[in-house]
Amino acid sequence: YCALGGVITADPTQRISLQSYRFVLATAGGMLSTVLMMPLVNFIGKGDQAFGFKGGIAVLALVAVIMLAICFATTKERISDEGTTQGSMHEDLRDIIRNDQWRIVGLLTILNILAVSVRGGAMMYYVTYILGNPLVFTWFLTTYCVGNLLGSAAAKPLTDWKCKVSVFWWTNALLAVLSIAMFFVPIGANITMFIFIFVIGVLHQLVTPIQWVM
């Protein structure tokens, strides 16, 4: 799914556009599932939250499977490599590991996903034990997701204006600085933390489409 952009078009500008649309809509889908989760839990569980969460996740999973099936059924691959030769998986892995550009992008991808996982996993603990109100989680996550939406949408015009590598480098540098600075925000500065998570959401999702184009 992530590699589809590379076989739909060979034009780097169009690939950036495809990835931007992909992440804008994926973020919107994530926000929608967040908003719908608790109503689904209450509707399916009828007071039994454990059963409600299982049912809610099952509904969202079923919708996801259907949408992915539609995606694959309606997507046309236009780029083909006629010179491809049949090789073993061992040979493929060896060739990939020898590619220094792949190693760099591979490491960047691992760090990117790690950052998302750590940040996302820490949010519930932050609102529960620092802000003292678990109900704030939905607003906190929504703020982050709105930032993600704007960042995804900004990737295409920014890379039209400046070199992709330059945008990628400077955005990541700013993202790193802000992520470190966030640790020094006073515990009671709730509004400041919302601003931080919004801006970090914008910056993080700005570099993600560029990374997948790489």
NORUR-V409027 format. One record per helix or strand. SS is the DSSP state (hx for helix, st for strand). FROM is the first residue (numbers start at 1). TO is the last residue. If there is no record, write none. Layout:
SS|FROM|TO  SS|FROM|TO
This chain:
hx|4|8  hx|12|45  hx|49|74  hx|89|98  hx|100|130  hx|134|161  hx|164|184  hx|190|213
